[in-house]
């Protein structure tokens, strides 16, 4: 058995899955997790060294 990864446009997924099932191919949908703009901005902030560090969990919760 071989694994083949293909990228299918969202509006064609159902059609491709039905076709592959007709051929007897096992279909597993793997979705990509793409971070939103807010998450990307937060990651960039941390990479720039602007994150906050806490000594323990209590200190973290007290800051909230």
C-alpha positions in Angstrom: 0.0 0.0 0.0 1.2 3.5 -0.8 0.2 6.9 0.6 -0.5 9.7 -1.7 -1.0 13.3 -0.5 -2.9 15.6 -2.8 -4.1 19.2 -2.4 -7.7 19.7 -3.4 -9.6 22.9 -3.6 -12.3 23.1 -0.9 -15.1 23.2 -3.4 -13.9 20.0 -5.1 -13.2 17.9 -2.0 -16.5 16.0 -2.0 -16.2 15.2 -5.7 -12.6 13.9 -5.4 -13.5 11.8 -2.3 -16.5 10.2 -4.1 -14.3 9.4 -7.1 -11.6 7.8 -5.0 -14.1 5.8 -3.0 -15.5 4.5 -6.3 -12.0 3.3 -7.1 -11.8 1.5 -3.7 -9.2 4.0 -2.3 -9.3 4.7 1.4 -9.8 8.5 1.9 -8.6 10.4 5.0 -8.9 14.1 5.1 -6.0 15.9 6.7 -6.7 19.6 7.4 -3.9 22.1 7.8 -4.0 24.3 10.9 -3.2 27.8 9.7 -2.8 30.4 12.5 -5.0 33.5 12.2 -3.5 37.1 12.1 -3.8 37.5 15.9 -1.9 34.3 16.6 0.8 35.2 14.0 1.2 38.7 15.6 1.6 37.1 19.0 4.3 34.6 17.7 6.1 37.5 16.1 6.0 39.5 19.4 7.6 36.5 21.2 10.3 36.1 18.6 11.1 39.8 19.0 11.7 39.1 22.8 8.7 41.1 23.9 7.0 38.3 25.8 6.5 38.2 29.6 8.3 35.7 31.8 7.0 34.4 35.1 8.7 32.6 37.9 5.8 30.3 38.6 2.1 29.7 37.8 0.9 31.8 40.7 2.8 34.9 39.4 1.2 34.3 36.0 -2.3 34.1 37.3 -1.8 37.2 39.5 -0.9 39.1 36.4 -4.2 38.4 34.7 
